[in-house]
C-alpha cells in the first residue's frame, strides 16, 4: 500500500474523530491539549483534501477514488464502534503520522 493511501486514511480518521468529539463528549483534560488537538485535526482535514485533489491530478483515477471510499468506510467503522476514552490521543497520533506520510507522498511519490 502506498504512502498516499495510508496518509489519506489516517488523516481522514484523525479529522473525523475530532469532528464528532463534541457530540460524543470526548474532551481532553488540559486546555492546551485541546487547542493542539484542534490544530492537528484542522491540518489533517486540509492535508486530506489537498492529498485527494492532488491524487486526482497526478495519479490514475482509481487511486484517489479508493482513498476517498476507504476514508468513508474507515470513518464509518470508527463511528460505528462508539466513543472510546483513548480516541483523542489516537486522533492526534493519526494526524501526526498522516501528515508525515502526506509530506513523504508529496515529495517522493
C-alpha positions in Angstrom: 0.0 0.0 0.0 1.4 3.4 -0.9 2.1 6.2 1.5 -0.6 8.2 -0.4 -3.3 5.7 0.6 -2.2 5.3 4.2 -1.8 9.0 4.7 -5.3 9.6 3.3 -6.8 7.0 5.7 -5.0 8.3 8.7 -5.8 11.9 8.1 -9.4 11.2 7.4 -9.9 9.3 10.7 -7.9 12.0 12.7 -10.2 14.7 11.4 -13.4 12.6 11.8 -12.7 11.8 15.4 -12.3 15.4 16.3 -15.3 16.4 14.3 -17.6 14.0 16.2 -15.9 14.5 19.6 -18.2 17.3 20.7 -21.3 15.2 20.0 -19.7 12.2 21.7 -18.4 14.0 24.7 -14.7 13.4 24.1 -12.6 16.1 25.6 -9.0 16.3 26.9 -8.4 17.5 30.5 -5.8 20.1 29.5 -7.0 23.2 27.5 -3.6 23.4 25.8 -4.0 19.8 24.6 -7.5 20.7 23.3 -6.0 23.5 21.2 -3.3 21.2 19.9 -5.9 18.6 19.0 -8.0 21.2 17.2 -4.9 22.5 15.2 -3.8 19.0 14.3 -7.3 17.9 13.2 -7.7 21.0 11.1 -4.3 20.4 9.5 -5.3 16.8 8.9 -8.5 17.8 7.2 -6.8 20.3 4.9 -4.0 17.9 4.1 -6.5 15.1 3.3 -8.4 17.4 0.9 -5.2 18.5 -0.8 -4.0 14.9 -0.9 -7.2 13.7 -2.6 -7.3 16.6 -5.1 -3.6 16.1 -5.9 -4.3 12.4 -6.4 -6.9 13.1 -9.0 -4.5 15.4 -10.9 -1.3 13.3 -10.7 -2.3 9.7 -10.3 -4.6 7.2 -12.0 -8.2 8.0 -11.1 -8.6 4.7 -9.2 -6.0 5.6 -6.5 -7.7 8.8 -5.1 -11.1 7.1 -5.6 -10.0 4.2 -3.5 -8.6 6.6 -0.9 -11.8 8.5 -0.8 -14.1 5.5 -0.4 -11.6 3.9 2.0 -11.7 7.0 4.1 -15.5 7.0 4.2 -15.5 3.3 5.2 -12.9 3.7 7.9 -14.8 6.8 9.3 -18.0 4.7 9.4 -16.2 1.9 11.2 -14.8 4.3 13.8 -18.2 5.9 14.2 -20.0 2.5 14.4 -17.8 1.4 17.3 -18.8 4.2 19.5 -16.7 6.6 21.5 -13.6 5.3 23.4 -11.7 7.2 26.0 -8.4 7.0 24.1 -9.7 8.4 20.9 -8.4 12.0 21.3 -4.8 10.6 21.7 -5.3 8.2 18.7 -6.6 11.1 16.7 -3.6 13.2 17.4 -1.2 10.3 16.7 -3.0 9.5 13.4 -2.8 13.2 12.4 1.0 13.3 13.1 1.6 10.1 11.2 -0.7 11.1 8.4 0.9 14.5 8.0 4.3 12.8 7.9 3.2 10.3 5.3 1.5 13.0 3.3 4.7 15.0 3.2 6.6 11.9 2.1 4.0 11.3 -0.6 4.2 14.9 -1.9 8.0 14.8 -2.0 8.7 11.3 -3.3 5.7 9.7 -4.9 
